[in-house]
Protein backbone atom coordinates (compact mmCIF):
# COMPACT_ATOMS: atom_id res chain seq x y z
CA UNK A 1 0.00 0.00 0.00
CA UNK A 2 1.28 3.47 -0.88
CA UNK A 3 0.30 6.41 1.29
CA UNK A 4 -1.94 8.84 -0.61
CA UNK A 5 -2.45 12.29 0.96
CA UNK A 6 -6.07 12.80 1.96
CA UNK A 7 -7.06 9.19 1.27
CA UNK A 8 -4.93 6.59 3.04
CA UNK A 9 -5.10 7.94 6.59
CA UNK A 10 -8.92 8.33 6.59
CA UNK A 11 -9.18 4.76 5.29
CA UNK A 12 -6.97 3.47 8.11
CA UNK A 13 -8.99 5.37 10.71
CA UNK A 14 -12.26 3.97 9.40
CA UNK A 15 -10.93 0.43 9.36
CA UNK A 16 -11.16 0.15 5.58
CA UNK A 17 -7.38 -0.16 5.35
CA UNK A 18 -4.62 -1.50 7.53
CA UNK A 19 -1.48 0.29 8.61
CA UNK A 20 0.61 0.24 5.42
CA UNK A 21 2.57 -2.94 4.82
CA UNK A 22 5.13 -1.06 2.78
CA UNK A 23 8.41 -0.68 4.60
CA UNK A 24 9.75 2.82 5.32
CA UNK A 25 12.39 2.11 2.66
CA UNK A 26 9.81 1.33 -0.04
CA UNK A 27 7.68 4.29 0.93
CA UNK A 28 10.65 6.65 0.66
CA UNK A 29 11.50 5.30 -2.78
CA UNK A 30 8.00 6.06 -4.03
CA UNK A 31 8.03 9.50 -2.40
CA UNK A 32 11.38 10.31 -3.99
CA UNK A 33 10.08 9.33 -7.42
CA UNK A 34 6.97 11.46 -6.92
CA UNK A 35 8.88 14.48 -5.64
CA UNK A 36 11.64 14.29 -8.25
CA UNK A 37 10.17 12.67 -11.40
CA UNK A 38 13.11 13.80 -13.53
CA UNK A 39 15.79 12.55 -11.15
CA UNK A 40 18.37 10.16 -12.52
CA UNK A 41 17.63 6.60 -11.49
CA UNK A 42 20.47 4.40 -10.21
CA UNK A 43 20.44 2.11 -13.25
CA UNK A 44 20.61 5.15 -15.56
CA UNK A 45 23.99 6.17 -14.20
CA UNK A 46 25.65 3.01 -15.51
CA UNK A 47 23.19 0.56 -17.07
CA UNK A 48 25.84 -2.15 -17.45
CA UNK A 49 26.94 -2.08 -13.81
CA UNK A 50 24.31 -0.52 -11.56
CA UNK A 51 25.89 -2.12 -8.48
CA UNK A 52 28.94 0.12 -8.85
CA UNK A 53 26.96 3.31 -9.33
CA UNK A 54 27.29 6.06 -6.76
CA UNK A 55 23.60 5.68 -5.96
CA UNK A 56 23.03 2.21 -4.58
CA UNK A 57 19.83 0.45 -5.64
CA UNK A 58 17.25 -0.39 -3.03
CA UNK A 59 17.75 -3.89 -1.68
CA UNK A 60 14.77 -6.25 -1.72
CA UNK A 61 12.71 -6.16 1.41
CA UNK A 62 10.42 -8.91 2.61
CA UNK A 63 7.22 -7.75 4.24
CA UNK A 64 6.84 -8.43 7.91
CA UNK A 65 3.87 -10.52 9.06
CA UNK A 66 0.73 -8.78 10.22
CA UNK A 67 -0.10 -9.23 13.91
CA UNK A 68 -2.69 -7.87 16.30
CA UNK A 69 -1.15 -5.02 18.27
CA UNK A 70 -1.62 -4.82 22.03
CA UNK A 71 -3.95 -2.05 23.09
CA UNK A 72 -5.28 -1.40 19.59
CA UNK A 73 -8.19 -2.70 17.55
CA UNK A 74 -6.21 -2.25 14.38
CA UNK A 75 -3.74 -4.62 12.82
CA UNK A 76 -0.19 -3.34 12.70
CA UNK A 77 3.12 -4.60 11.51
CA UNK A 78 5.42 -6.99 13.25
CA UNK A 79 8.72 -5.12 13.48
CA UNK A 80 11.42 -6.67 11.38
CA UNK A 81 14.14 -8.42 13.34
CA UNK A 82 16.73 -6.98 11.00
CA UNK A 83 17.63 -3.33 10.76
CA UNK A 84 17.78 -2.02 7.21
CA UNK A 85 19.03 1.26 5.89
CA UNK A 86 16.58 3.87 4.71
CA UNK A 87 17.45 4.73 1.10
CA UNK A 88 19.26 7.98 0.62
CA UNK A 89 17.73 10.49 -1.74
CA UNK A 90 21.33 11.70 -2.31
CA UNK A 91 20.42 15.39 -2.31
CA UNK A 92 21.61 18.20 -0.12
CA UNK A 93 19.20 19.23 2.59
CA UNK A 94 16.90 21.97 1.40
CA UNK A 95 16.79 25.18 3.47
CA UNK A 96 13.04 24.57 3.74
CA UNK A 97 13.38 21.06 5.12
CA UNK A 98 13.16 20.60 8.88
CA UNK A 99 12.29 17.99 11.48
CA UNK A 100 10.40 18.59 14.71
CA UNK A 101 10.07 15.81 17.26
CA UNK A 102 6.86 16.71 19.05
CA UNK A 103 5.55 15.70 22.46
CA UNK A 104 1.74 15.53 22.55
CA UNK A 105 1.50 15.30 26.32
CA UNK A 106 -0.55 12.62 28.10
CA UNK A 107 -3.77 13.20 26.17
CA UNK A 108 -5.66 16.28 27.34
CA UNK A 109 -6.14 18.98 24.68
CA UNK A 110 -5.16 21.72 27.13
CA UNK A 111 -1.82 19.97 27.67
CA UNK A 112 -0.80 20.21 24.01
CA UNK A 113 1.59 23.15 23.89
CA UNK A 114 1.06 25.99 21.39
CA UNK A 115 4.54 25.24 20.04
CA UNK A 116 3.62 21.61 19.34
CA UNK A 117 0.28 22.63 17.79
CA UNK A 118 2.01 25.08 15.44
CA UNK A 119 4.61 22.52 14.37
CA UNK A 120 1.90 20.00 13.45
CA UNK A 121 -0.03 22.64 11.50
CA UNK A 122 3.07 23.63 9.54
CA UNK A 123 4.13 20.07 8.72
CA UNK A 124 3.91 18.53 5.26
CA UNK A 125 4.68 15.02 6.52
CA UNK A 126 3.48 13.62 9.86
CA UNK A 127 4.95 10.36 11.14
CA UNK A 128 4.07 8.37 14.22
CA UNK A 129 2.70 5.28 15.84
CA UNK A 130 -0.92 4.91 14.72
CA UNK A 131 -2.28 5.46 18.25
CA UNK A 132 -0.39 8.75 18.58
CA UNK A 133 -1.60 9.97 15.18
CA UNK A 134 -5.16 9.39 16.35
CA UNK A 135 -4.36 11.18 19.61
CA UNK A 136 -3.01 14.17 17.71
CA UNK A 137 -6.26 14.53 15.78
CA UNK A 138 -8.22 14.26 19.02
CA UNK A 139 -6.14 17.08 20.49
CA UNK A 140 -6.04 19.50 17.57
CA UNK A 141 -8.55 18.37 14.96
CA UNK A 142 -8.19 16.43 11.69
CA UNK A 143 -5.06 16.60 9.59
CA UNK A 144 -5.35 18.55 6.36
CA UNK A 145 -5.86 16.58 3.13
CA UNK A 146 -2.55 17.89 1.77
CA UNK A 147 -0.57 16.56 4.75
CA UNK A 148 1.03 13.14 4.25
CA UNK A 149 0.23 11.05 7.32
CA UNK A 150 2.48 8.02 7.78
CA UNK A 151 1.48 5.53 10.49
CA UNK A 152 3.75 2.70 11.52
CA UNK A 153 4.08 0.09 14.23
CA UNK A 154 5.21 1.10 17.70
CA UNK A 155 8.20 -1.26 17.41
CA UNK A 156 9.60 0.52 14.34
CA UNK A 157 10.99 3.53 16.19
CA UNK A 158 14.45 3.61 14.61
CA UNK A 159 13.09 3.03 11.12
CA UNK A 160 10.55 5.82 11.71
CA UNK A 161 13.33 8.17 12.82
CA UNK A 162 15.43 7.43 9.74
CA UNK A 163 12.46 7.97 7.47
CA UNK A 164 11.73 11.33 9.11
CA UNK A 165 15.35 12.47 8.72
CA UNK A 166 15.43 11.35 5.09
CA UNK A 167 12.25 13.22 4.26
CA UNK A 168 13.48 16.36 6.00
CA UNK A 169 16.80 16.12 4.16
CA UNK A 170 14.88 16.06 0.87
CA UNK A 171 13.30 19.42 1.73
CA UNK A 172 10.09 18.39 3.49
CA UNK A 173 8.73 19.92 6.70
CA UNK A 174 8.39 16.85 8.90
CA UNK A 175 6.88 16.22 12.32
CA UNK A 176 7.55 13.05 14.30
CA UNK A 177 5.00 12.48 17.06
CA UNK A 178 5.42 11.08 20.57
CA UNK A 179 3.03 10.94 23.46
CA UNK A 180 4.08 12.64 26.68
CA UNK A 181 7.51 14.19 26.39
CA UNK A 182 9.55 13.04 23.36
CA UNK A 183 12.74 12.88 25.41
CA UNK A 184 11.39 10.40 28.00
CA UNK A 185 11.34 6.82 26.69
CA UNK A 186 10.27 8.21 23.32
CA UNK A 187 11.23 9.33 19.83
CA UNK A 188 13.80 12.07 20.51
CA UNK A 189 16.36 9.48 21.54
CA UNK A 190 15.60 7.35 18.47
CA UNK A 191 16.18 10.35 16.18
CA UNK A 192 19.49 11.15 17.81
CA UNK A 193 20.51 7.48 17.63
CA UNK A 194 19.84 7.60 13.89
CA UNK A 195 21.61 10.94 13.53
CA UNK A 196 24.69 9.77 15.43
CA UNK A 197 26.75 7.96 12.82
CA UNK A 198 29.14 6.28 15.22
CA UNK A 199 28.58 3.83 18.03
CA UNK A 200 31.04 4.48 20.84
CA UNK A 201 34.39 2.75 20.15
CA UNK A 202 34.81 -0.50 22.02
CA UNK A 203 37.20 -0.37 24.92
CA UNK A 204 40.10 -2.76 25.20
CA UNK A 205 40.40 -3.82 28.86
CA UNK A 206 43.54 -5.83 28.10
CA UNK A 207 45.31 -2.77 26.74
CA UNK A 208 44.31 -0.76 29.80
CA UNK A 209 45.51 -3.52 32.14
CA UNK A 210 48.88 -3.54 30.40
CA UNK A 211 49.21 0.18 31.05
CA UNK A 212 49.35 1.12 27.39
CA UNK A 213 49.09 4.78 26.51
CA UNK A 214 45.41 5.69 25.98
CA UNK A 215 46.18 8.97 24.27
CA UNK A 216 46.18 7.33 20.84
CA UNK A 217 42.81 5.71 21.52
CA UNK A 218 41.36 9.06 22.58
CA UNK A 219 42.74 10.72 19.45
CA UNK A 220 41.18 7.98 17.30
CA UNK A 221 37.84 8.53 19.01
CA UNK A 222 38.01 12.26 18.33
CA UNK A 223 38.87 11.61 14.70
CA UNK A 224 35.88 9.29 14.41
CA UNK A 225 33.66 12.06 15.73
CA UNK A 226 35.04 14.48 13.14
CA UNK A 227 35.13 11.97 10.29
CA UNK A 228 32.49 9.22 10.58
CA UNK A 229 33.94 7.32 7.62
CA UNK A 230 37.11 6.66 9.64
CA UNK A 231 35.16 4.54 12.12
CA UNK A 232 34.93 0.86 11.07
CA UNK A 233 31.86 0.57 13.35
CA UNK A 234 30.08 3.49 11.68
CA UNK A 235 26.32 3.27 11.34
CA UNK A 236 25.81 1.92 7.78
CA UNK A 237 22.39 3.59 7.46
CA UNK A 238 23.69 7.06 8.22
CA UNK A 239 23.26 9.79 5.60
CA UNK A 240 25.52 12.87 5.87
CA UNK A 241 22.68 15.04 4.54
CA UNK A 242 20.86 14.43 7.82
CA UNK A 243 23.33 16.65 9.65
CA UNK A 244 22.15 19.62 7.61
CA UNK A 245 18.55 19.17 8.72
CA UNK A 246 17.35 21.74 11.29
CA UNK A 247 16.16 19.63 14.21
CA UNK A 248 13.86 20.72 17.02
CA UNK A 249 12.73 18.67 19.99
CA UNK A 250 9.53 20.15 21.37
CA UNK A 251 8.83 19.13 24.98
CA UNK A 252 5.54 17.87 26.30
CA UNK A 253 4.05 17.08 29.68
CA UNK A 254 5.08 13.58 30.73
CA UNK A 255 2.76 10.96 32.22
CA UNK A 256 4.65 11.09 35.53
CA UNK A 257 4.24 14.86 35.71
CA UNK A 258 0.53 14.61 34.92
CA UNK A 259 -0.10 11.96 37.56
CA UNK A 260 1.92 13.89 40.13
CA UNK A 261 -0.21 16.98 39.48
CA UNK A 262 -3.44 15.01 39.80
CA UNK A 263 -2.57 13.61 43.25
CA UNK A 264 -0.49 16.46 44.69
CA UNK A 265 3.29 16.74 44.64
CA UNK A 266 4.89 13.32 45.13
CA UNK A 267 7.88 14.41 43.02
CA UNK A 268 8.63 17.32 45.32
CA UNK A 269 12.01 15.92 46.30
CA UNK A 270 14.60 13.67 44.64
CA UNK A 271 13.13 11.06 42.32
CA UNK A 272 13.99 8.80 39.41
CA UNK A 273 12.06 7.42 36.44
CA UNK A 274 12.44 3.77 35.40
CA UNK A 275 10.88 1.63 32.70
CA UNK A 276 10.05 -1.98 33.52
CA UNK A 277 10.15 -2.98 29.85
CA UNK A 278 12.97 -5.39 29.09
CA UNK A 279 12.69 -4.96 25.32
CA UNK A 280 15.82 -2.78 25.17
CA UNK A 281 17.64 -3.81 28.34
CA UNK A 282 17.96 -7.07 30.26
CA UNK A 283 15.82 -7.74 33.30
CA UNK A 284 18.83 -8.05 35.61
CA UNK A 285 19.69 -4.42 34.84
CA UNK A 286 16.14 -3.39 35.77
CA UNK A 287 16.34 -5.33 39.03
CA UNK A 288 19.67 -3.74 39.95
CA UNK A 289 18.41 -0.22 39.25
CA UNK A 290 15.23 -0.80 41.24
CA UNK A 291 17.25 -2.06 44.18
CA UNK A 292 19.68 0.87 44.08
CA UNK A 293 16.86 3.43 43.75
CA UNK A 294 15.06 1.92 46.72
CA UNK A 295 18.26 1.80 48.79
CA UNK A 296 18.81 5.48 47.97
CA UNK A 297 15.28 6.18 49.23
CA UNK A 298 14.24 7.92 46.03
CA UNK A 299 10.68 8.43 44.89
CA UNK A 300 10.33 6.11 41.90
CA UNK A 301 8.12 6.66 38.85
CA UNK A 302 7.54 3.44 36.90
CA UNK A 303 6.66 3.36 33.21
CA UNK A 304 5.63 0.28 31.17
CA UNK A 305 4.84 -1.66 34.33
CA UNK A 306 2.94 -4.60 32.91
CA UNK A 307 1.71 -6.00 29.61
CA UNK A 308 0.35 -9.21 28.13
CA UNK A 309 3.85 -10.17 27.11
CA UNK A 310 5.25 -9.28 30.57
CA UNK A 311 2.47 -10.13 33.05
CA UNK A 312 4.88 -10.80 35.93
CA UNK A 313 7.20 -7.81 35.58
CA UNK A 314 5.48 -5.59 38.12
CA UNK A 315 5.12 -8.40 40.65
CA UNK A 316 8.84 -9.08 40.46
CA UNK A 317 9.59 -5.39 40.82
CA UNK A 318 7.33 -5.14 43.86
CA UNK A 319 9.15 -8.03 45.53
CA UNK A 320 12.33 -5.96 45.35
CA UNK A 321 10.73 -2.72 46.50
CA UNK A 322 8.77 -4.27 49.36
CA UNK A 323 11.98 -5.74 50.76
CA UNK A 324 13.50 -2.26 50.97
CA UNK A 325 10.56 0.13 51.52
CA UNK A 326 8.00 0.29 54.31
CA UNK A 327 4.62 -1.36 53.61
CA UNK A 328 2.92 1.99 54.35
CA UNK A 329 4.85 3.78 51.57
CA UNK A 330 2.34 5.83 49.53
CA UNK A 331 1.76 4.79 45.94
CA UNK A 332 -0.14 6.67 43.21
CA UNK A 333 -1.59 4.94 40.16
CA UNK A 334 -2.61 6.80 37.03
CA UNK A 335 -4.37 5.16 34.09
CA UNK A 336 -4.78 7.16 30.85
CA UNK A 337 -4.21 10.49 32.59
CA UNK A 338 -5.80 13.31 30.59
CA UNK A 339 -7.94 10.99 28.48
CA UNK A 340 -11.56 9.89 28.65
CA UNK A 341 -10.79 6.76 30.64
CA UNK A 342 -8.63 8.52 33.25
CA UNK A 343 -8.44 6.83 36.65
CA UNK A 344 -6.25 7.70 39.61
CA UNK A 345 -5.84 5.97 42.91
CA UNK A 346 -3.74 6.46 46.05
CA UNK A 347 -2.89 3.43 48.17
CA UNK A 348 0.02 1.84 50.03
CA UNK A 349 2.83 -0.33 48.75
CA UNK A 350 1.46 -3.26 50.75
CA UNK A 351 -2.01 -2.91 49.20
CA UNK A 352 -0.84 -2.60 45.59
CA UNK A 353 -2.07 -5.49 43.42
CA UNK A 354 -0.32 -5.93 40.07
CA UNK A 355 -3.64 -7.05 38.56
CA UNK A 356 -4.89 -3.46 38.95
CA UNK A 357 -2.15 -2.18 36.63
CA UNK A 358 -1.78 -2.35 32.86
CA UNK A 359 0.56 -0.97 30.21
CA UNK A 360 -1.27 2.36 30.17
CA UNK A 361 -0.74 2.93 33.86
CA UNK A 362 2.09 4.93 35.40
CA UNK A 363 3.05 4.45 39.04
CA UNK A 364 4.71 6.77 41.53
CA UNK A 365 6.10 4.98 44.57
CA UNK A 366 7.03 7.30 47.41
CA UNK A 367 10.11 7.60 49.58
CA UNK A 368 10.26 7.31 53.36
CA UNK A 369 9.39 11.01 53.51
CA UNK A 370 6.35 10.93 51.23
CA UNK A 371 3.12 11.79 53.07
CA UNK A 372 -0.62 11.67 52.50
CA UNK A 373 -3.52 13.53 54.07
CA UNK A 374 -7.24 13.87 53.25
CA UNK A 375 -8.24 16.51 50.72
CA UNK A 376 -11.44 18.54 50.73
CA UNK A 377 -12.88 16.49 47.85
CA UNK A 378 -12.48 13.24 49.74
CA UNK A 379 -9.37 12.06 47.93
CA UNK A 380 -5.97 11.94 49.59
CA UNK A 381 -3.28 14.42 48.71
CA UNK A 382 0.21 12.95 48.24
CA UNK A 383 3.38 14.97 48.58
CA UNK A 384 7.07 14.59 49.29
CA UNK A 385 8.49 17.42 51.44
CA UNK A 386 11.24 19.52 49.95
CA UNK A 387 13.56 18.82 52.88
CA UNK A 388 15.37 15.59 53.69
CA UNK A 389 14.67 13.59 56.81
Secondary structure, 3 states (H helix, E strand, C coil): CCCCCCCHHHHHHHCCCCCCCCCHHHHHHHHHHHHCCCCCCHHHHCCCCHHHCCCCCCCCCCCCCEEECCCCCCEEECCCCCCCCCCCCCCCCCCCCEEEEEECECCCHHHCCHHHHHHHHHCCEEEEEHHHHHHHHHHHCCCCCCCEEEEECCCCHHHHHHHHHHHHHCCCEEEEEECECCCCCCHHHHHHHHHCCECCCCCCHHHHHCCCCCHHHHHHHHHHHHCHHHCCCECCCCCHHHHHCEEEEECCCCHHHHHHHHHEECCCCCEEEEECCCCCCCHHHHHHHHHHHHHCCCEEEEECCCCCCCCCHHHHHHHHHHHHCCCCCEEEEEECCCCCCCEEEEEECCCCCHHHCCCCEEEEECCCCEEEEECCCCCEEEEECCCCC
